[in-house]
């Protein structure tokens, strides 16, 4: 019986090996091909996705560099515009100050001229008033002095004496 079991075991082993090999061949022909192709396609998809990710990363880095460059240029341009605006403001303020000073000097000169003219006019009027007042006083004095005949003769004689002395 041992022989039969041995023969049966060898036969069983043979048939199992044959079935296993047949199964491997069938799997290789029908399962391994599609599985390997699916794995290769998956691997290619992953590789493609990684390449795309690298490209995207590279483009992102380029965009970031461009953004930084653009921001730096914008800052430089902003600073230049602010500087130009400050210079224009300073120029306008200086022009306004110079114009104000010039106008103030003109007004001051005009005012001084008017003051001098008014002063001369007042002095002239004062002289005229003093002259009129002097004439009026002299007239009143002369009338009071010349009202009496004796005073008139004394005045004439004094005037003659003074003219002879001079």
Legacy VTK file of the C-alpha trace (Angstrom):
# vtk DataFile Version 3.0
C-alpha trace
ASCII
DATASET POLYDATA
POINTS 166 float
0.000 0.000 0.000
2.824 2.205 0.544
3.732 1.821 -3.012
0.275 2.755 -4.024
0.375 5.789 -1.790
3.800 6.614 -3.151
2.615 6.130 -6.697
-0.462 8.118 -5.896
1.664 10.853 -4.258
4.028 10.949 -7.208
1.069 10.963 -9.590
-0.637 13.609 -7.513
2.575 15.618 -7.382
2.978 15.271 -11.140
-0.569 16.369 -11.847
-0.382 19.195 -9.344
2.886 20.374 -10.881
1.402 20.071 -14.348
-1.704 21.974 -13.262
0.454 24.599 -11.527
2.569 25.081 -14.670
-0.599 25.222 -16.790
-2.076 27.731 -14.371
1.106 29.848 -14.529
1.059 29.699 -18.340
-2.614 30.634 -18.426
-2.061 33.428 -15.910
0.959 34.619 -17.877
-0.986 34.680 -21.101
-4.262 36.110 -19.807
-3.634 37.753 -16.414
0.014 38.763 -16.159
0.022 40.637 -19.463
-2.920 42.876 -18.585
-1.727 43.236 -14.982
1.789 44.168 -16.103
0.391 46.526 -18.725
-1.852 48.121 -16.097
1.143 48.451 -13.764
3.244 49.930 -16.571
0.448 52.333 -17.507
0.084 53.303 -13.869
3.849 53.732 -13.590
3.830 55.869 -16.782
0.926 57.933 -15.408
2.802 58.497 -12.156
5.969 59.398 -14.053
3.957 61.783 -16.248
2.286 63.321 -13.182
5.690 63.778 -11.532
7.055 65.407 -14.694
4.013 67.681 -14.831
4.467 68.516 -11.164
8.146 69.376 -11.792
7.166 71.563 -14.742
4.467 73.227 -12.655
6.957 73.759 -9.834
9.472 75.229 -12.263
6.825 77.500 -13.793
5.703 78.530 -10.310
9.279 79.397 -9.375
9.600 81.396 -12.618
6.323 83.168 -11.877
7.476 83.930 -8.335
10.754 85.304 -9.673
8.845 87.387 -12.235
6.487 88.610 -9.520
9.419 89.610 -7.325
11.071 91.391 -10.254
7.821 93.183 -11.127
7.308 94.165 -7.480
10.870 95.478 -7.278
10.371 97.479 -10.482
7.050 98.801 -9.163
8.718 99.863 -5.893
11.486 101.619 -7.818
8.948 103.356 -10.055
6.826 104.321 -7.024
9.882 105.764 -5.271
10.821 107.693 -8.418
7.282 109.065 -8.727
7.221 110.057 -5.061
10.599 111.746 -5.408
9.435 113.603 -8.519
6.218 114.633 -6.742
8.231 115.928 -3.761
10.508 117.875 -6.097
7.511 119.369 -7.920
5.887 120.242 -4.597
9.089 121.884 -3.362
9.435 123.814 -6.623
5.829 125.014 -6.414
6.257 126.014 -2.768
9.512 127.850 -3.546
7.928 129.616 -6.525
4.965 130.591 -4.370
7.301 131.905 -1.649
9.323 133.895 -4.172
6.156 135.304 -5.727
4.784 136.165 -2.285
8.060 137.847 -1.324
8.114 139.801 -4.590
4.516 140.885 -4.117
5.203 141.783 -0.487
8.212 143.864 -1.557
6.083 145.631 -4.202
3.335 146.300 -1.686
5.882 147.520 0.863
7.552 149.813 -1.686
4.188 151.167 -2.806
3.148 151.716 0.797
6.415 153.534 1.559
5.955 155.721 -1.536
2.382 156.510 -0.509
3.513 157.296 3.024
6.226 159.652 1.716
3.738 161.310 -0.662
1.200 161.726 2.140
3.949 163.037 4.423
5.045 165.616 1.822
1.442 166.545 1.188
0.821 166.952 4.940
3.996 169.037 5.327
2.971 171.236 2.392
-0.521 171.661 3.816
0.968 172.407 7.232
3.305 175.003 5.715
0.409 176.573 3.838
-1.706 176.575 7.005
1.162 178.083 9.029
1.748 180.693 6.307
-1.961 181.618 6.236
-2.066 181.701 10.003
1.071 183.835 10.107
-0.385 186.222 7.556
-3.660 186.417 9.513
-1.756 187.044 12.764
0.502 189.569 11.076
-2.512 191.300 9.584
-4.234 191.468 12.962
-1.042 192.704 14.627
-0.505 195.307 11.908
-4.082 196.543 12.149
-3.824 196.915 15.864
-0.413 198.616 15.535
-1.390 200.824 12.661
-4.695 201.951 14.133
-2.953 204.759 15.952
-1.125 207.423 13.887
1.713 207.739 16.349
2.321 204.009 16.297
2.393 204.109 12.483
5.082 206.797 12.472
7.113 204.911 15.070
6.865 201.691 13.014
8.000 203.474 9.834
10.861 205.130 11.624
11.981 201.813 13.187
11.800 200.134 9.769
13.950 202.887 8.311
16.498 202.607 11.045
16.739 198.835 10.617
17.133 199.170 6.864
19.921 201.675 7.319
21.680 199.339 9.696
21.433 196.390 7.339
LINES 1 167
166 0 1 2 3 4 5 6 7 8 9 10 11 12 13 14 15 16 17 18 19 20 21 22 23 24 25 26 27 28 29 30 31 32 33 34 35 36 37 38 39 40 41 42 43 44 45 46 47 48 49 50 51 52 53 54 55 56 57 58 59 60 61 62 63 64 65 66 67 68 69 70 71 72 73 74 75 76 77 78 79 80 81 82 83 84 85 86 87 88 89 90 91 92 93 94 95 96 97 98 99 100 101 102 103 104 105 106 107 108 109 110 111 112 113 114 115 116 117 118 119 120 121 122 123 124 125 126 127 128 129 130 131 132 133 134 135 136 137 138 139 140 141 142 143 144 145 146 147 148 149 150 151 152 153 154 155 156 157 158 159 160 161 162 163 164 165
